[in-house]
């Protein structure tokens, strides 16, 4: 199983950051692994929502059927899903206020399955880490005043 995470301070209110994280329609503007949604997408995520997304990692597209496992507005969103070859993924996104103003946003991702072991697993971890870091940088740029 692979695990990666990253955190960034964002000079925007937590509510603004949360509004972007919980809006599937915004993903094409900040989440680097997002290629497209398949089928109907909700206006916002909520507990139990399911959605299919095409993600691209290591230059390979994979359709993942996501379920919102945890939706604790305005601070925590956890989605988990299964893609091709039984690859299972969980993403947890957390937003919290900073005492000096602004927000802290983090994303943690876990991957497991027969396709993400050994050298390929390490490559997935490395690619995921770089993508998460760029995604949070994009998110910060998108919501910063």
Residue pairs with C-beta under 8 A, 6 or more apart in sequence:
1 110
1 111
1 112
1 116
2 109
2 110
2 111
2 112
2 116
2 121
2 122
2 124
2 125
2 128
3 108
3 109
3 110
3 111
3 125
4 108
4 109
4 125
4 128
4 129
4 132
5 106
5 107
5 108
5 109
5 132
6 106
6 107
6 129
6 132
6 133
6 136
7 104
7 105
7 106
7 136
8 104
8 105
8 106
8 136
8 137
8 139
8 140
9 98
9 102
9 103
9 104
10 17
10 102
10 103
10 104
10 105
10 139
10 140
10 143
10 144
11 101
11 102
11 140
11 144
11 145
12 102
12 103
12 140
12 143
12 144
12 145
13 97
13 102
13 103
14 74
14 75
14 95
14 96
14 97
14 103
15 74
16 103
16 143
17 95
17 103
17 105
17 139
17 143
18 73
18 74
18 75
18 95
19 74
20 26
20 30
20 139
20 142
20 143
21 77
21 93
21 95
21 105
21 139
22 44
22 45
22 71
22 73
22 74
22 77
23 43
23 44
23 45
24 37
24 41
24 42
24 43
24 44
24 45
24 51
25 41
25 43
26 142
27 34
27 37
27 53
28 34
28 36
29 138
29 142
30 135
30 138
30 139
30 141
30 142
31 135
31 138
32 131
32 134
32 135
32 138
33 55
33 56
33 57
33 128
33 131
33 135
34 53
34 55
35 53
35 54
35 55
35 56
35 61
36 53
36 54
37 51
37 52
37 53
37 54
38 52
38 53
38 54
38 63
39 51
39 52
41 51
42 49
42 51
45 68
45 71
45 77
45 79
46 68
46 71
47 68
47 70
47 71
48 67
48 68
49 67
49 68
49 71
50 65
50 66
50 67
50 68
51 65
51 66
52 63
52 64
52 65
52 66
53 63
53 64
53 66
53 81
54 61
54 62
54 63
54 64
55 61
55 62
55 63
55 64
55 83
56 62
57 124
57 127
57 128
57 131
58 123
58 124
58 127
62 83
62 84
62 87
63 83
63 84
64 81
64 82
64 83
64 87
64 89
65 81
65 82
65 83
66 79
66 80
66 81
67 79
67 80
67 81
68 77
68 78
68 79
69 78
69 79
69 80
69 90
70 76
70 77
70 78
70 92
71 77
71 78
74 95
75 94
75 95
75 96
76 92
76 93
76 94
76 95
77 92
77 93
78 90
78 91
78 92
78 93
79 90
79 91
80 88
80 89
80 90
80 91
81 88
81 89
82 88
82 89
83 89
85 113
85 114
85 115
86 113
86 114
86 115
87 111
87 112
87 113
87 115
87 116
88 111
88 112
88 113
89 109
89 110
89 111
89 112
90 109
90 110
91 107
91 108
91 109
92 107
92 108
92 109
93 105
93 106
93 107
94 105
94 106
94 107
94 108
95 103
95 104
95 105
96 103
96 104
97 103
97 104
98 104
105 136
105 139
105 140
106 136
107 132
107 135
107 136
109 128
109 132
111 121
111 124
111 125
111 128
116 124
